[in-house]
Amino acid sequence: MFLSRKLAVSLVCVLLGLPGGLAREPAQLGQRMADCAQRFLETLTEEQRAKACFPFDDPERFRFAFVPLEDAEHRPTRKGVPLSDMTEAQREAAMDLVRTAVSDSGFKQVQMVIELEAMLDEFEKPKRFTRNPGWYFVSIFGKPGAKDAWGWRIDGHHLSLNLTLKDGAIVSATPAFFGANPAEIKLGPKSGYRTLADSEDPALALFESLSDEQRQVAHQPKHFPEPTQFVAEEKVGAPVGLAASAMTEPQKALLEKLIRNYLARLAAPIAESQWQAVVAGGFERVHFAFSGGTKTGQSRTYRVQGPNFIIQFLNTQTDVHGNPANHIHSIYRELPRDFGLNRLSGG
């Protein structure tokens, strides 16, 4: 089922109109998330709940993806309940749940990822895939609020948020993927707007700040590959590039800003917990590696890798209008495994 342009606009308005100020205190956030997940489930029909709910140990929990997924008849193959099949009240409940996981700025990026899908639907010719801003799917794994582990996901083209909780606490918020096509909007009233500038600008500033000797260490001869989808573990090997220990203090500040920008997409308690994990792993051991060019239209990729996390970024594809290097993929993942598997008993 396709969303009409009118309904797509209505969906964006629903997203924009949701109230802010959700509780962000660590002691409250897990409970708030469970309450919102339960309220969302209560809005669904029996048929919708059957699509939305999975056992916590179902392999589907690890099948995160950020590309369009559809069959030969152009029917979506993602699991869960899509926004396009929800009433306005159900979409509000779903987005209320999403807002528990992200910051205000992160939620704005979620809004724009969905809005860009409507732009792809309007301008992409010929269409390689179905471009439907309603094809973002919500799934619940296990029983929200239970003492045992449970989790939830919102997943679609260029967006995948995956939360895992146990004993009322959030134990993982990764993988966390955000993408944008176009990265910079070139036409219309939002011309010049860049959805994911926070993931690109500090990296460019950091690379340009490096000395010739440092660049020889940081620069990679080939672009990094895309993040691995459908798995709980990203096998990236030993870090490459320039270690923070070999950077000046201003360069370390840029590296910290870049990492914190990724974390700032998430709700404040989650972001702070992740940052403390970065510090515990050893900030001096974090490596920055860069490939490609720094000018507009030049393709580029980079990695930021520490002992217990990795940031992966690619801007190598043309955008919907054919502009080179204007299509971003960016992700924050835990190492060696996402989905709380580093901390759940038996994981």
C-alpha positions in Angstrom: 0.0 0.0 0.0 1.4 3.3 -1.1 1.1 6.5 0.9 -0.4 9.4 -1.1 1.5 12.6 -1.3 -1.2 14.1 0.9 -0.9 11.3 3.5 2.9 11.6 3.4 2.6 15.3 4.3 0.1 14.4 7.0 2.6 11.9 8.5 5.3 14.5 8.6 2.9 16.9 10.3 2.2 14.2 12.9 5.9 13.8 13.5 6.5 17.5 13.8 3.5 18.1 16.1 4.4 15.6 18.8 5.1 17.1 22.2 8.6 17.3 23.5 10.0 17.2 27.0 9.9 13.5 27.6 11.6 12.3 30.7 15.3 11.7 30.1 16.5 10.8 33.6 18.3 7.4 33.6 16.1 6.0 36.3 12.9 6.9 34.4 13.8 6.3 30.7 13.6 2.6 30.7 10.2 2.7 32.3 9.0 5.5 30.0 10.1 3.4 27.1 8.2 0.3 28.4 5.1 2.4 29.0 5.2 3.9 25.5 5.8 0.4 23.9 2.8 -1.0 25.8 0.6 1.9 24.9 1.6 1.5 21.3 0.6 -2.2 21.4 -2.7 -1.3 23.0 -3.6 0.9 20.0 -3.1 -2.0 17.5 -5.6 -4.5 16.3 -5.1 -8.2 16.9 -3.9 -8.6 13.4 -1.4 -5.7 13.7 -0.1 -7.0 17.0 0.6 -10.4 15.4 2.8 -8.6 12.9 4.5 -6.4 15.4 5.3 -8.8 18.2 8.2 -11.4 18.2 9.8 -13.5 21.0 12.8 -11.8 22.3 15.1 -14.5 21.1 13.7 -14.5 17.6 16.5 -14.2 14.9 14.4 -11.4 13.4 15.8 -9.1 16.1 19.2 -9.2 14.5 18.0 -8.5 10.9 18.5 -4.8 10.9 18.7 -3.3 7.4 19.0 0.2 6.0 18.2 -0.5 2.3 14.8 -0.9 0.6 13.5 -4.4 1.1 10.7 -5.6 -1.3 9.8 -8.5 -3.5 9.3 -8.8 -7.2 5.7 -7.5 -6.9 7.0 -4.4 -5.0 5.5 -5.6 -1.7 7.6 -4.8 1.4 9.5 -7.7 3.0 10.4 -6.0 6.2 8.8 -7.4 9.4 6.7 -5.4 11.8 3.9 -3.0 11.3 4.5 -0.2 8.8 3.4 3.4 9.5 1.4 3.2 6.3 -1.0 0.7 7.9 -1.5 2.7 11.1 -4.1 5.2 12.0 -3.0 8.7 13.0 -3.4 7.7 16.6 -1.3 4.6 16.1 1.4 6.6 14.3 1.4 9.1 17.2 1.9 6.2 19.7 4.7 4.8 17.6 6.5 8.1 17.3 6.0 8.7 21.0 8.0 5.4 21.5 10.7 6.6 19.1 11.1 9.9 21.0 12.0 8.0 24.1 15.1 6.7 22.3 16.4 9.9 20.6 17.1 13.5 21.5 15.2 16.4 20.0 17.8 16.8 17.4 17.8 13.1 16.7 14.1 13.1 16.3 14.4 15.9 13.8 16.7 13.8 11.8 14.2 10.9 12.0 11.6 13.3 10.6 13.9 14.3 7.8 14.9 10.8 6.8 11.2 10.0 6.4 10.5 13.2 4.6 13.4 12.6 2.2 11.7 9.3 1.2 8.7 11.3 -0.1 11.2 13.4 -2.1 12.7 10.3 -3.6 9.3 9.1 -4.5 8.6 12.4 -6.3 11.9 12.9 -8.1 13.6 9.6 -8.7 13.2 8.5 -12.3 13.3 5.7 -13.1 12.6 4.3 -9.7 14.8 1.5 -8.6 12.7 0.7 -5.6 9.4 1.7 -4.0 9.9 5.0 -2.2 7.2 5.1 0.4 7.4 7.3 3.6 5.0 4.9 5.2 7.4 1.9 4.9 9.0 2.4 8.3 8.2 -0.7 10.4 7.9 -1.0 14.2 8.6 -4.3 15.9 8.5 -5.4 19.6 10.7 -8.2 20.9 9.5 -9.8 24.1 7.2 -8.2 26.7 7.7 -4.5 27.3 8.6 -3.8 31.0 9.3 -7.4 31.8 12.1 -8.3 34.1 13.5 -10.4 31.4 15.1 -8.8 28.4 12.9 -7.2 25.7 13.6 -4.8 22.9 12.1 -2.9 20.0 13.0 -1.5 16.6 12.0 1.0 14.0 13.4 0.1 10.6 13.2 1.4 7.0 15.2 2.8 4.2 18.0 4.9 5.7 16.8 4.5 9.3 17.3 1.7 11.8 17.0 2.2 15.6 17.4 -0.9 17.8 16.9 -0.8 21.6 17.5 -3.6 24.1 16.4 -3.5 27.8 16.7 -5.7 30.8 15.6 -5.3 34.4 14.0 -2.0 33.4 17.3 -0.6 32.1 18.5 0.2 28.6 21.5 -2.1 27.9 22.0 -1.2 24.2 20.9 1.3 21.6 22.8 -0.1 18.7 23.0 -0.5 15.8 21.9 3.1 15.2 21.8 4.0 11.5 20.9 7.2 9.8 21.1 7.9 6.0 20.2 10.8 3.7 19.5 11.1 0.0 20.0 13.8 -0.9 22.5 14.7 1.9 22.1 18.3 0.9 18.7 19.3 -0.6 19.3 21.1 -3.8 15.8 22.1 -4.8 12.6 23.5 -3.3 11.9 25.5 -0.1 14.4 23.5 1.9 17.3 23.9 -0.6 20.6 23.9 1.3 19.3 21.9 4.2 21.7 19.1 5.3 20.1 16.3 7.4 23.3 14.8 8.6 25.8 17.6 8.5 26.8 16.7 12.1 28.3 13.5 10.8 30.3 15.1 8.0 31.6 18.5 9.0 33.7 17.6 12.0 35.3 14.7 10.1 36.2 17.0 7.3 37.6 19.6 9.7 39.6 17.0 11.5 41.2 15.6 8.3 42.0 19.0 7.0 43.6 19.9 10.4 46.1 17.0 10.1 49.7 17.6 9.2 51.2 16.0 6.0 52.7 13.3 8.2 49.5 12.6 10.1 47.5 12.5 6.8 49.8 9.8 5.5 48.7 7.7 8.4 45.0 8.6 8.4 44.3 8.5 4.7 43.3 5.2 3.2 43.8 4.2 -0.5 40.4 2.6 -0.9 36.9 3.6 0.3 35.6 1.6 3.3 32.7 -0.9 2.4 29.1 -0.5 3.5 28.2 -1.5 7.1 27.2 -5.1 7.3 23.4 -5.7 7.5 21.4 -8.5 9.0 24.0 -9.5 11.6 24.6 -8.8 15.2 28.4 -8.4 14.8 30.4 -6.1 12.6 33.7 -7.8 11.8 36.0 -4.9 11.0 39.3 -6.2 12.3 42.0 -4.1 13.9 41.6 -0.3 13.7 43.4 1.6 11.0 44.4 5.2 10.6 45.6 7.8 13.0 45.3 7.1 16.8 44.1 9.9 19.1 47.3 9.5 21.0 49.1 10.9 17.9 46.8 13.9 17.6 47.2 17.5 19.0 44.7 18.6 21.7 42.6 20.7 19.1 42.5 17.6 16.9 41.4 15.4 19.8 38.7 18.0 20.5 37.4 17.6 16.9 37.5 13.8 17.2 35.5 14.0 20.5 33.0 16.3 18.8 32.5 13.9 16.0 31.9 11.0 18.3 29.6 13.0 20.5 27.6 14.2 17.5 26.7 10.6 16.7 25.8 9.9 20.3 23.8 13.2 20.6 21.2 11.6 18.2 20.2 9.4 21.1 18.4 10.3 24.3 20.7 12.0 26.8 21.1 9.1 29.3 21.9 6.7 26.5 24.4 9.2 24.9 26.1 9.7 28.2 26.3 6.0 28.9 27.8 5.4 25.5 30.3 8.2 25.9 31.4 6.7 29.3 32.0 3.4 27.5 34.2 5.2 24.9 36.2 6.7 27.7 36.5 3.4 29.6 37.8 1.8 26.4 40.5 4.4 26.2 40.0 7.6 24.1 43.7 7.6 23.2 43.2 4.3 21.5 40.5 5.6 19.2 41.6 5.7 15.5 40.4 8.0 12.7 40.7 6.8 9.1 39.6 8.7 6.0 39.4 8.0 2.3 38.6 10.2 -0.7 38.4 14.0 -1.0 37.2 16.9 1.2 35.6 19.1 -1.5 31.9 19.2 -2.5 31.1 16.5 -5.0 34.2 14.3 -4.0 33.3 10.9 -2.6 34.6 10.1 0.8 34.3 7.5 3.6 35.7 7.4 7.1 35.8 5.2 10.2 36.2 6.1 13.9 37.1 2.9 15.8 37.8 2.3 19.4 38.2 -0.9 21.4 34.4 -1.1 22.0 32.7 0.9 19.2 32.8 1.8 15.6 31.5 4.7 13.5 31.1 4.0 9.8 30.4 6.8 7.3 30.1 6.8 3.5 29.3 9.5 1.1 30.1 7.9 -2.3 26.8 7.7 -4.2 25.0 10.2 -6.4 21.8 11.7 -5.0 18.3 11.5 -6.5 19.1 14.3 -8.9 22.4 12.8 -10.1 24.7 15.1 -8.0 27.9 13.2 -7.1 28.7 12.3 -3.5 25.5 13.6 -2.0 24.1 10.4 -0.4 25.1 9.6 3.2 25.2 6.4 5.2 26.2 6.7 8.8 26.1 4.3 11.7 27.2 3.9 15.3 27.8 0.3 16.4 29.1 -1.5 19.5 32.0 -3.9 19.3 32.2 -6.8 19.2 28.4 -7.2 19.1 25.3 -5.0 19.0 21.8 -5.6 20.5 23.1 -5.8 24.1 24.8 -9.2 23.4 27.9 -7.9 25.2 26.0 -7.5 28.5 23.1 -9.9 28.4 23.7 -13.1 30.3 24.4 -16.0 27.9 25.1 -13.6 25.0 
